[in-house]
Amino acid sequence: MSFDAIVIGGGPGGYVCAIKLAQYGKKVALIEKENLGGTCTNWGCIPTKALLTATHLLDESKEKASKLGLKVTVEGFDLSQIMAHANKSITLSRKGIEFLMKKNNITVVKGTAEVVNKNKVRIKETGEEIEGENLVLAHGSVPTIFPPFSDVEGIWTSNNVFLMKELPNSLLIVGGGVIGVEFATFFSSLGVKVKIVELADHILPYEDDDVADEIKKSFARRGVEIKEKSKVTGVRKVDSGYEVTIVDSEGKEEISTVDRVLVAIGRRPNIPEDVKNLGVEIERGVKTDSAMRTNIDGVYAIGDIRGQVMLAHVAMYEGVVAAKNIAGIEAQMDYSAIPSIIFTNPEVASTGLREKDVDKDKVKVYKFPLSANGRARTMLENIGFVKVIADKDDETVLGMSIVSPVATELIMEGVIAVRNKLKAHQLEESIHPHPTLSETLLGALEGITDKPIHM
């Protein structure tokens, strides 16, 4: 079997790359050892958002119904049905990808790929060999876990959560990044006593302090305990669950006993030995240029295997860029305006520069509070803000951070502005609909160009 391109891995990067190649008239083979959709569809984006949709609705009902004059009685929840919703979402997404493979005449091979050389891949289970002019490495990533956690039976990673049959009464989450805070949101909404341990100065360490502070306010309302500048130095299985030793930055030791421990300290590139033996250059992950080319002619790498920006939407566009270059269309990745989105309650979204990373003398920064927005008041929402960072001289939008309901949808205005180097006045002079949460962006933009009207 010979193809124009062989794509290894059917996650968001791999399947998008395969589709784009097929659209350019290329004969494509996609090799996937498990289910199409990769981590995103099967263990990440889709199931977590399905779970969080349930708990967001539960929170809304409990916190707002009576204040809005609704006689709604929240009797509780059925975990099995919540998990069933997540599984149905996974199945529908997976079937959608399978349909797209057939629609685009992509040959899908089920099995474990072993790279023989840059033009030949062997299927481990069958011995079948597939030849291709180009090779795309899209192996994805796996959860990071190391001692003391890897030595203890029953420690959860983000993958294990989706196999649970019952809720723990208490949960310690190691890591306060995106994965950690999303699971803290889910479990605390269902009444689980949650504690987050984060090594950095604050949770969500890649975001600004004020963004993290807003999420901490939300967590405080639901009883989540947060220990920052702290690390877990020991964990052991006991009859009642797990005994965990936590040490803070001053060396003070605390011992907690919890039902479950979830390690959410991120993911690492999945780079098997056959890929290493191929001779690709590896730094944090497989190294590429901005066209997704590795150091070996005809070999490309996309998505989490690169170990850089490990987000599904980045992997997807890297897949598009790789496909274009394989098809002879010159394309380069631009990472200047990547949206970072977090489905806490309220949500968090950012793009471009963060305030902590800029020279304050060279930029203008304005923050407009959600509490000053009319639509937010009708929704009984008061935690959050929109922050715009712009060049001090010409007011080009350099970055935006949002803490708000549907922040993950609102951020696209910021992405377009940063990506296209738009000036604040160009957005501010665009009429925003009223009453909407998008007017919080308008207020922040007005703060850059002159003075906000509603402050």
Phi, psi and omega per residue, in radians:
M1 nan 2.173 -3.095
S2 -2.192 2.413 -3.037
F3 -2.365 2.818 3.016
D4 -1.219 -0.589 -3.136
A5 -2.621 2.468 2.997
I6 -1.967 2.198 3.099
V7 -1.922 2.162 3.117
I8 -1.787 1.970 3.138
G9 1.966 2.137 -3.087
G10 -1.808 0.512 3.062
G11 -1.366 -2.952 -3.065
P12 -1.032 -0.618 3.093
G13 -1.251 -0.853 -3.062
G14 -1.136 -0.847 -3.074
Y15 -1.229 -0.600 3.086
V16 -1.150 -0.743 3.109
C17 -1.053 -0.761 -3.136
A18 -1.090 -0.763 3.133
I19 -1.102 -0.790 -3.108
K20 -1.115 -0.699 3.092
L21 -1.066 -0.757 3.123
A22 -1.109 -0.649 3.108
Q23 -1.145 -0.448 3.078
Y24 -1.544 0.173 3.065
G25 1.491 0.257 -3.120
K26 -1.566 2.565 3.051
K27 -1.508 2.100 -2.935
V28 -2.191 2.417 2.954
A29 -2.002 2.294 3.086
L30 -2.011 2.154 -3.122
I31 -1.887 2.202 -3.126
E32 -2.415 2.221 -3.072
K33 -1.452 -0.369 -3.134
E34 -2.122 -2.004 -3.125
N35 -1.920 2.537 3.073
L36 -1.070 2.564 -3.125
G37 1.895 -0.341 3.079
G38 1.089 -2.762 -3.133
T39 -1.042 -0.728 -3.069
C40 -0.970 -0.898 -3.087
T41 -1.329 -0.683 -2.939
N42 -1.692 -0.497 -3.046
W43 -2.385 0.042 -3.006
G44 -2.323 -1.834 -2.981
C45 -0.879 -0.953 -3.002
I46 -1.197 -0.943 -3.125
P47 -1.136 -0.658 -3.139
T48 -1.137 -0.677 -3.136
K49 -1.257 -0.522 3.040
A50 -1.127 -0.765 3.108
L51 -1.115 -0.772 -3.094
L52 -1.219 -0.491 3.051
T53 -1.067 -0.723 3.128
A54 -1.122 -0.822 -3.073
T55 -1.312 -0.527 3.041
H56 -1.074 -0.754 3.126
L57 -1.148 -0.683 3.094
L58 -1.077 -0.794 3.113
D59 -1.074 -0.770 3.129
E60 -1.018 -0.791 -3.113
S61 -1.106 -0.803 -3.089
K62 -1.203 -0.683 -2.974
E63 -1.574 -0.440 -2.970
K64 -2.075 -0.405 -2.982
A65 -0.950 -0.915 -3.067
S66 -1.158 -0.602 3.132
K67 -1.193 -0.414 3.140
L68 -1.686 0.144 3.092
G69 1.378 0.335 -3.132
L70 -1.739 2.273 3.108
K71 -1.605 1.284 -3.135
V72 -1.874 2.196 3.103
T73 -1.812 2.071 3.108
V74 -1.619 1.849 -3.059
E75 -1.503 -0.172 3.138
G76 2.371 -2.591 -3.072
F77 -2.676 2.840 3.101
D78 -2.067 1.828 -3.076
L79 -1.020 -0.668 -3.110
S80 -1.092 -0.624 3.121
Q81 -1.295 -0.618 3.063
I82 -1.079 -0.803 3.133
M83 -1.155 -0.616 3.104
A84 -1.107 -0.681 3.089
H85 -1.084 -0.733 3.111
A86 -1.094 -0.761 -3.128
N87 -1.157 -0.649 3.098
K88 -1.146 -0.706 3.115
S89 -1.077 -0.712 3.100
I90 -1.075 -0.848 -3.091
T91 -1.061 -0.792 -3.129
L92 -1.115 -0.717 3.121
S93 -1.152 -0.738 -3.137
R94 -1.097 -0.782 3.133
K95 -1.131 -0.594 3.084
G96 -1.085 -0.702 3.121
I97 -1.204 -0.717 3.099
E98 -1.023 -0.721 3.104
F99 -1.074 -0.751 -3.130
L100 -1.141 -0.574 3.085
M101 -1.104 -0.801 -3.141
K102 -1.174 -0.755 -3.130
K103 -1.008 -0.646 -3.078
N104 -1.712 0.212 3.069
N105 0.982 0.692 3.101
I106 -1.571 2.292 3.099
T107 -1.403 1.969 3.133
V108 -1.723 2.155 -3.133
V109 -1.959 2.129 -3.135
K110 -1.551 2.117 3.131
G111 2.712 3.071 -3.134
T112 -1.596 2.122 -3.118
A113 -1.417 2.336 3.002
E114 -2.123 2.032 -3.096
V115 -1.299 2.085 3.087
V116 -1.492 -0.880 3.009
N117 -2.707 -3.039 -3.012
K118 -1.166 -0.239 -3.123
N119 -2.078 0.139 -3.099
K120 -2.534 2.327 3.106
V121 -2.233 2.376 3.106
R122 -1.870 2.443 3.050
I123 -1.528 2.054 -3.009
K124 -0.994 -0.786 -3.019
E125 -1.238 -0.511 -3.030
T126 -2.029 -0.326 -3.070
G127 1.419 -0.031 3.129
E128 -1.067 2.414 3.117
E129 -1.954 2.378 -3.113
I130 -2.137 2.290 -3.139
E131 -1.914 2.552 -3.123
G132 -2.658 2.613 3.123
E133 -1.252 -0.603 3.126
N134 -2.227 2.687 -3.137
L135 -2.267 2.263 3.110
V136 -2.017 2.085 3.121
L137 -1.584 1.992 -3.125
A138 -2.383 0.922 -3.009
H139 -1.326 -0.219 3.086
G140 1.371 -2.598 -3.043
S141 -2.534 2.977 3.080
V142 -2.313 2.712 3.129
P143 -1.059 2.483 3.084
T144 -1.467 2.222 3.052
I145 -2.633 2.390 -3.096
F146 -2.591 2.998 3.128
P147 -0.980 2.522 0.132
P148 -1.461 -0.106 -3.009
F149 -1.236 -0.674 -3.088
S150 -1.189 -0.273 -3.114
D151 -1.617 -0.025 -3.031
V152 -2.011 2.289 -3.109
E153 -1.185 2.412 2.989
G154 1.507 0.055 3.083
I155 -1.184 2.333 -3.142
W156 -1.459 2.533 2.794
T157 -1.968 -3.130 -3.136
S158 -1.073 -0.490 3.112
N159 -1.201 -0.700 -3.059
N160 -1.154 -0.490 -3.071
V161 -0.966 -0.650 -3.046
F162 -1.335 -0.028 3.090
L163 -1.786 -0.034 -3.039
M164 -1.199 2.531 3.121
K165 -1.824 -0.385 3.118
E166 -2.568 2.731 -3.122
L167 -1.387 2.498 2.952
P168 -1.327 2.746 3.040
N169 -1.345 -0.553 3.138
S170 -2.455 2.600 -3.054
L171 -2.513 2.249 2.996
L172 -1.812 2.178 3.139
I173 -1.855 2.099 3.119
V174 -1.609 1.888 -3.114
G175 1.992 2.097 -3.126
G176 -1.867 0.516 3.052
G177 -1.439 -2.766 -3.052
V178 -1.014 -0.885 -3.101
I179 -1.084 -0.780 -3.106
G180 -1.092 -0.801 -3.079
V181 -1.286 -0.525 3.082
E182 -1.173 -0.748 3.098
F183 -1.223 -0.566 3.055
A184 -1.097 -0.676 3.088
T185 -1.087 -0.831 -3.120
F186 -1.086 -0.956 -3.031
F187 -1.187 -0.692 -3.134
S188 -1.162 -0.547 3.105
S189 -1.146 -0.450 3.135
L190 -1.664 0.207 3.033
G191 1.571 0.096 3.103
V192 -1.322 2.392 3.081
K193 -1.362 1.981 -2.994
V194 -1.978 2.391 3.004
K195 -2.212 2.282 3.094
I196 -1.875 2.317 3.033
V197 -1.992 2.100 -3.088
E198 -2.189 2.256 -3.099
L199 -1.260 -0.579 -3.080
A200 -1.296 3.122 -3.100
D201 -1.121 -0.521 3.106
H202 -2.667 2.796 3.046
I203 -1.073 2.820 -3.041
L204 0.883 1.029 -3.019
P205 -1.091 -0.348 3.128
Y206 -1.485 -0.111 3.089
E207 -1.785 2.949 3.124
D208 -1.229 2.770 3.139
D209 -0.974 -0.739 -3.063
D210 -1.195 -0.517 3.051
V211 -1.147 -0.841 3.121
A212 -1.062 -0.676 -3.117
D213 -1.084 -0.656 3.129
E214 -1.153 -0.712 3.118
I215 -1.195 -0.598 3.081
K216 -1.130 -0.600 3.058
K217 -1.073 -0.763 3.137
S218 -1.118 -0.755 3.129
F219 -1.145 -0.623 3.123
A220 -1.061 -0.647 3.138
R221 -1.120 -0.527 -3.094
R222 -1.815 0.206 2.992
G223 1.389 0.326 3.109
V224 -1.370 2.243 3.094
E225 -1.596 2.335 -3.102
I226 -2.150 2.210 3.076
K227 -2.056 1.851 3.137
E228 -1.683 2.889 -3.072
K229 0.901 0.703 -3.077
S230 -2.418 2.770 3.100
K231 -2.505 2.705 3.076
V232 -1.546 2.109 -3.111
T233 -1.792 -0.241 -3.137
G234 -2.796 2.574 3.081
V235 -2.627 2.356 3.094
R236 -2.489 2.618 -3.134
K237 -1.351 2.293 3.063
V238 -2.270 2.999 -3.086
D239 -1.016 -0.611 -3.078
S240 -1.599 0.084 -3.140
G241 2.417 -1.948 -3.116
Y242 -2.400 2.361 3.045
E243 -1.736 2.115 -3.014
V244 -2.078 2.305 3.085
T245 -1.775 2.166 -3.110
I246 -2.061 2.331 3.123
V247 -2.144 2.263 3.131
D248 -1.565 -3.120 -3.032
S249 -1.144 -0.339 3.123
E250 -1.664 0.078 3.111
G251 1.514 0.087 3.130
K252 -1.308 2.293 -3.059
E253 -1.796 2.431 3.105
E254 -2.339 2.385 3.109
I255 -1.983 2.181 3.140
S256 -2.119 2.578 3.029
T257 -2.014 2.185 -3.086
V258 -2.334 2.794 3.112
D259 -1.214 -0.722 -3.062
R260 -2.432 2.688 3.041
V261 -2.172 2.211 3.101
L262 -1.978 2.060 3.104
V263 -1.588 2.007 -3.072
A264 -2.275 0.979 -3.069
I265 -1.737 0.295 3.047
G266 1.923 -2.959 -3.087
R267 -2.288 2.766 3.111
R268 -2.172 2.660 -3.130
P269 -1.032 2.471 3.074
N270 -1.631 1.725 -3.093
I271 -2.099 1.658 -3.138
P272 -1.232 2.903 -3.067
E273 -1.062 -0.634 -3.112
D274 -1.115 -0.561 3.089
V275 -1.255 -0.724 3.091
K276 -1.067 -0.734 -3.114
N277 -1.189 -0.342 3.096
L278 -1.106 -0.481 3.105
G279 1.743 0.222 3.091
V280 -1.173 2.559 3.121
E281 -1.289 2.321 -3.104
I282 -2.173 2.208 2.981
E283 -1.957 -1.778 2.996
R284 -1.290 -0.635 3.037
G285 -2.513 -2.809 3.095
V286 -1.214 2.159 -3.044
K287 -1.451 2.385 3.065
T288 -2.365 2.936 2.934
D289 -1.554 -3.026 -3.080
S290 -1.290 -0.123 3.053
A291 -1.670 0.077 3.138
M292 1.322 0.243 3.092
R293 -1.437 2.395 2.996
T294 -1.489 -3.025 3.098
N295 -1.311 -0.100 3.123
I296 -1.837 2.212 -3.104
D297 -1.024 2.269 3.117
G298 1.476 0.009 3.129
V299 -1.981 2.204 -3.118
Y300 -2.075 2.745 3.057
A301 -2.400 2.403 -3.100
I302 -2.444 2.694 3.026
G303 1.373 -2.662 -2.974
D304 -1.135 -0.405 3.130
I305 -1.075 -0.349 3.102
R306 -1.352 -0.346 3.098
G307 1.194 0.386 -3.127
Q308 -1.818 -1.859 3.121
V309 -1.529 1.764 -2.985
M310 -1.622 1.269 3.131
L311 -2.271 2.489 -3.089
A312 -1.017 -0.765 -3.077
H313 -1.213 -0.473 3.043
V314 -1.248 -0.767 3.099
A315 -1.006 -0.728 3.134
M316 -1.031 -0.823 -3.088
Y317 -1.289 -0.552 3.013
E318 -1.058 -0.634 3.076
G319 -1.100 -0.693 3.096
V320 -1.132 -0.784 -3.123
V321 -1.101 -0.766 3.113
A322 -1.065 -0.792 -3.134
A323 -1.048 -0.758 -3.141
K324 -1.066 -0.777 -3.117
N325 -1.185 -0.645 3.063
I326 -1.100 -0.635 -3.131
A327 -1.417 0.038 3.106
G328 1.532 0.223 3.108
I329 -1.821 2.008 -3.076
E330 -1.157 2.247 3.131
A331 -2.615 2.572 3.141
Q332 -2.283 2.581 3.041
M333 -1.387 2.451 3.036
D334 -2.108 1.968 -3.071
Y335 -1.717 0.243 -3.009
S336 -1.267 -0.399 -3.024
A337 -2.330 0.860 3.125
I338 -1.325 2.224 3.041
P339 -1.369 2.247 3.002
S340 -1.812 2.176 -3.056
I341 -2.257 2.440 -3.084
I342 -2.371 2.184 -3.014
F343 -1.649 0.918 2.963
T344 -1.354 -2.998 3.097
N345 -2.315 1.723 0.127
P346 -1.284 2.925 -3.130
E347 -1.367 2.851 3.104
V348 -2.218 2.410 3.059
A349 -2.602 2.452 3.129
S350 -2.517 2.754 3.029
T351 -2.694 2.719 3.125
G352 1.223 -2.553 -3.087
L353 -1.346 2.617 2.997
R354 -1.773 2.707 -3.099
E355 -1.080 -0.602 -3.101
K356 -1.177 -0.280 -3.053
D357 -1.808 0.066 -3.038
V358 -1.976 2.786 3.023
D359 -1.430 1.972 -3.041
K360 -1.060 -0.382 3.140
D361 -1.378 -0.196 -3.061
K362 -1.915 0.005 -3.076
V363 -2.331 2.836 2.928
K364 -1.883 2.393 3.104
V365 -2.246 2.261 3.060
Y366 -2.390 2.418 -3.107
K367 -2.132 2.180 -3.139
F368 -1.916 2.166 -3.051
P369 -1.353 2.525 3.108
L370 -1.083 -0.548 -3.090
S371 -1.117 -0.298 3.126
A372 -1.598 0.079 -3.080
N373 -1.752 2.268 -3.088
G374 -1.085 -0.747 3.133
R375 -1.110 -0.675 3.112
A376 -1.069 -0.683 3.123
R377 -1.121 -0.660 3.120
T378 -1.184 -0.392 -3.130
M379 -1.653 0.037 -3.088
L380 1.035 0.688 3.127
E381 -1.963 2.308 3.134
N382 -2.434 -0.019 3.078
I383 -1.702 2.175 3.069
G384 2.361 3.042 -3.134
F385 -2.935 2.952 2.922
V386 -2.088 2.285 3.128
K387 -2.119 2.258 3.111
V388 -2.015 2.356 3.046
I389 -1.979 2.215 -3.098
A390 -2.364 2.711 3.079
D391 -1.067 2.357 -3.056
K392 -1.144 -0.574 -3.053
D393 -1.470 -0.881 -3.047
D394 -1.975 0.032 3.060
E395 1.090 0.498 2.984
T396 -1.163 2.332 -3.132
V397 -1.266 2.139 -3.090
L398 -1.861 -0.410 -3.113
G399 -2.937 2.794 3.116
M400 -2.634 2.411 3.048
S401 -2.255 2.406 -3.103
I402 -2.307 2.303 2.927
V403 -2.117 1.961 -2.980
S404 -3.073 2.772 2.879
P405 -0.966 2.517 -3.118
V406 0.861 0.547 3.058
A407 -1.014 -0.570 -3.111
T408 -1.145 -0.403 3.053
E409 -1.572 -0.681 -3.083
L410 -1.143 -0.480 -2.999
I411 -1.138 -0.303 -3.062
M412 -1.080 -0.529 3.071
E413 -1.069 -0.705 3.095
G414 -1.191 -0.687 3.125
V415 -1.055 -0.811 3.141
I416 -1.107 -0.703 -3.128
A417 -1.129 -0.830 -3.106
V418 -1.185 -0.785 -3.090
R419 -1.067 -0.646 -3.052
N420 -1.808 0.172 3.082
K421 0.939 0.779 3.115
L422 -1.335 2.657 3.094
K423 -1.605 2.685 -3.070
A424 -0.971 -0.675 -3.086
H425 -1.172 -0.494 3.123
Q426 -1.150 -0.627 3.073
L427 -1.375 -0.732 -3.093
E428 -1.124 -0.542 3.138
E429 -1.466 -0.065 3.028
S430 -1.514 2.173 -3.035
I431 -1.182 2.124 3.100
H432 -1.621 2.431 -3.105
P433 -1.171 2.570 -3.125
H434 -2.198 2.410 -0.071
P435 -1.624 2.174 3.118
T436 -2.481 2.824 3.061
L437 -1.205 -0.348 3.118
S438 -1.116 -0.327 3.104
E439 -1.232 -0.267 3.017
T440 -1.181 -0.595 3.048
L441 -1.148 -0.720 3.094
L442 -1.033 -0.770 3.141
G443 -1.060 -0.729 3.120
A444 -1.184 -0.667 3.106
L445 -1.155 -0.687 3.073
E446 -1.076 -0.581 3.099
G447 -1.159 -0.461 3.083
I448 -1.390 -0.776 -3.033
T449 -1.410 -0.563 -3.109
D450 -2.819 -1.794 3.097
K451 -2.430 2.411 3.123
P452 -1.201 2.430 -3.107
I453 -1.229 -0.667 -3.010
H454 -1.736 0.604 3.060
M455 -2.351 nan nan
